[in-house]
Amino acid sequence: MKWLWCLAVPLPLAAHMVSMSTGELKVDGSRAHYELRIPMYEVAHVREPEHTLLDHIRFKSGGAWGMPSAQVCKDEQGTYVCTADYQFPAPVDELQVECTFSSVTVPNHVHLLRAYLGDKTDQAVFDLSFTTVEMRFRPPTVWETTVQELAAGFMRAAGGLAPLLFLASLVLAARSRRELVKLTVAFLGAECLACAIAPRISSPLSPRFIEAAAALTIAYLAFEIILLPNSGLRWLVVGVLGLFHGAYFSIFLAQSGYHAVTFLCGVATAEVLLIVAFALALRQLSRLAWMRRMVPVAATMLLTVGLVWFFVRSIK
């Protein structure tokens, strides 16, 4: 079992639950001006960020890549801001954008790009799975918007380490199928409630605080499994902890401008599928006599990971 501990404990050191940057591209004829904004703590481990970041986003129009110039990066009160100008061979009417920030920051990094061409706008979301997008500066259809927002919600729920670990903890915490359903409903309801409340809070929570709190939720639920195996109202505990996970999605909603209902449907779909998958896997493993004694061990590992992650994010 020692090798499992060696793998589990370093996980939080390499992960960010909330890893996000934003960009604006303003097109004027055959020229374009781009501005990138990313938290300083996201670029702390990026080698030569003043060159690396802008090298990982490119714009193509008319079959030719835009030629960059006037590239500048600087720290503005905790936000790393990079700007660059791009020259194209002809006036721009549509763009192909390639963005691979996730390869130089962290794998679950998300970049939200808004582009402007006169009175026309377009928006794109880039992550490890979607690195190339075509921007046509036309209003998207209802179907395109729905699919994009559902996919974004699904990927945000399924692509982060903290949500995956918490869902694994939730399945371990359920002592029956009926309780698993109650825990799932409480968790999903709390996430939706957090997204509804967040826009009304005058001082929004910082991404670093949300990540530290999410790590602590994993640790607390694991603590319940180990030391309070017969505790009642566990669904209420899961509901309270779910508020912190919903806070992460509220940040993404605020940045992207997506419709909450569609986005959260994507989130809920991913989470329910993951819970079912974890539950089926646990059920199969529990048929092995020696695996029945592994639930406390797995919970202890989750407790350790959550606490280490919490302290690392609290002091950084």
N, C-alpha and C positions, 0 to 999 in steps of 0.2 A: 504493500500500500504506500510505501514511502515515495514511490515515483509519482503517485497521484497528487500528493502534497506538493511535490516540487513543481508540478505543472500548474496546479491551481493557484498557489499563493502569488506568483508573479503576474497573473492575469490582469489585475486592476492597474498595475504599473504601466501597462501598454495600451490601456483602453480609455476612451472618453465616451461617456453616455451622450453628452451634448457637445458635438463637434460640428460647428456651422460657420460659414462665411457668407458674405453677401457681395454682390457686384452690380455695377451700373454701367451700361454701354450706351453712349449717346452718339448716334450716327448723323453726320452732316455731309450730304453728297458722297464723295469718295473717301471721306475721312471719318474716323471714329475715335472717341475718347473713352477709355475704360478706367474704372476705379474699383479696386478690391479693398474690402474691409474685413479683417479677421482678428480675433482676440490674440493678444500677445502670447498668452500661454499655449496657444495652438502652434506657434512658430518657434517655440523655445528650442526644440530639438531638430528643426529644419536647417540643414546646412546651407549657408549663404542664401537666406530667404530673399534678399534683395534681388537676386537673379533667379533662384529656383522657382519661386511661386509664379512669376510672370512667364517663365518658360513652359509652364504646365497649363496654359490656357491659350488657345489660338482661334483665330477668326478667318473664315474663308468666304469670299464672294466672287462671283463670276469665274469660278474655277481657279482662283489664285488666293494664296494666303496673304492676309494683311501684313504689311511690313511695319514692325514696331519701331517706335522712336520715343525719346523723352521719357524713358522709364525711371521712375523715382519711387522709393519706398522709405517710410519713416514711421516712428512710433508717435501716436497721438493719444496721450492719456490712456494707455492700456490697450489701444487698438492699433494694429499694424495696418497702415494704409499704403497701397501701391497704386500708382497711376501710370498710364501709358497711352500714347497716340498710335493709331494704325492708319496706314495709307493703302488704298485699294486701287486697282487699275481703272475702275469705272465706278460711277455712282452706285451705291448699294441699294438693292431692293429686297434682297433676302440674304440670310447669313447661315453658314454652317459653323457651329461652335464645338470645339473639342476641349474638354476640361478634365484633367486628371489630378486634381488636388489631393484626392484620397490616396494616391500613391506616394505622396511626400509628407502628408500630415499623419492621419490615422485612417485605417480602412473604412470606418463608418462616417467619414467626413461628408458633409452635405454643403454644396455651394448653390445659393439661390441667385440667379442672374436675371435682372430686368434690363430690357433693351428698348431704346426709344428711337424712332425715325419720324421726325416731324410730330404730328399728332397721333401717330400710330405707336402702339406698344406691344411687346411680347415678353413672355417670361419662361424660364426654363429651370429645371432642378437637376443637378449633377451629383452623382455619387459613384460608388465602386461599380455598380451595375449599369449605369447610364452615363457614358462619357462623351457621347456625341449627340447633338440636337440640332435640328434645322429650325431656324426662326424666320417666319414669313411675314411678320408684322401685319397680321390680320386677326380679327377677333376669332378665337377658337369656337367651334361648334359646341353645343351642349354635351354631345356624346364625348367629344375629345376632352372637354373639361372634366366630365365625370370620371372617365377612365384614368386621366392623369392624377386626379385627386385621390381616387381609390388606390391606385398603384403607389402613390406617395405615402399614404397612410400605412399600407401593407408593408412597404419596405422599411419605414421608420420603426415599426413594431418588431419586425423580424430581423432587422439588421444590427441591433445593438446588443452588447454583452449584458448590460444591466437588466434590460427587460427579459432576456432569455434566462438569466440566473434566477430572477424573481419568479418567473413562471414555473421554473423547475422546483423552487421552494414551495410555491403554492400547491403543486401536485403532491409533493411530499407531505405537506401539512394536512391534506384531506384524508380523513380516516374512513371515508365511505364515498360511494358515487354521489349520493345525495348531498353530502357536504361539499364535494368538489364542485357541484353545480352552484351551490350557495356561495362558495368562495369566488367562483368565476363571475357570477352576477354582481357580487359586491365590488369586486375589483374593476370590472368594466363600468359600473355605475359611478364609482369614485373618479375614474379617469374623465368621464364625461362631465361630471360636476366640476372638476378642477378646470377644465377647458371653458366652462360657462362662467366660472367665478373670476378667472385670471384677468380678462379685459377690464374688470371693474376695480382691480387693485391698483391704487395710485403708485405704489412703489413695487414694481415687479421683482420677483426673485431672480438672482443672478444664476447663469448656467452652472457656475462652479458649486454654488450652494445646492442646486437641484441635484447635481451629480453626487455630491457627498451625502445628501439625504436619501437618494435612491440606494446608494450602497448600504446605508444604515438600515433601510427597510429589509434588505436581503438578510442582514445579520440578525435583525430582531425576529423575523419569521423563523429563521433557523433556530434561534434561542427558544422560541415557543415549542418547536418540535422536540428539542432535546430535553429541556427542563420543565416544560408544562404540557406533557403529552395528553393530559385529560382536560385541558382548559376549555371553558365554554365560551360562546360568542366569538369564536375565531373568525367568523365572517365579518364581524365588526372591526376586528383588528386589521384584516386584509383590506377592508374598505378605507380605513384611515391611511394605511400605507399606500394604497392606490392613488391617493390624492397627489403624492409626490411624483409618481410616474406620469400622471395626467398633466402635471405642471410642465414637464418636458415637451409634451405634445402641444401645449398652449403656446410655448415659445415658437415652435415651428409654424403654427397657425398664424401667429402675429407677424412673423417674418414673411411668410409666403402669400398671405391674403387668401388662402384656400377657404372653401366653405366647410364649416366645422362638421356638419352632418355627414357629408360625403367622405371627408378625410377620416373621421372617426369610424365610419363603417369599414373602411379599409384596415384601420388599426384593429378593430374588434374581430374581423375575419381572420387576420393573421394570428392574433392571440388565442382565439378559440381553437384554431387548427393546431397551434403549438401545444396547447394544453392537452388536447386529445392525443397528440402524438406522444407527449411525455407520459401521459396516463397509460396508454397502451404499452409503451416500453416498460414502464414500471410494473405493470401487471404481468407481463411476460417474464421479467426478471424475478419477480416475487415467487414464481413457481419453483424456483431453485431454493432449496432449504437454506443454503449459506447466504443467499442474497437477502433473506428476510432480516438478517442482523445488520445489513448494510445501511439501512435508512438512517440510524443515528450517526453513522460514520459520514454519510453524504451530507447530512445536516451540519455536522461539525465542520466539514470542509467549506460549506457555504457560509457558515458563521465566520470562519477565519478570513475567507476572501472578502466578505462584506466589511469586516472591521478594518482589515488592512487597506482596502480601497477607500473607506471613509477617512481614515487618518491621513493617507497620502493626499487625497483631494482637499482635506481641510488645511493642511500646512503649506500646500503649493500655492 
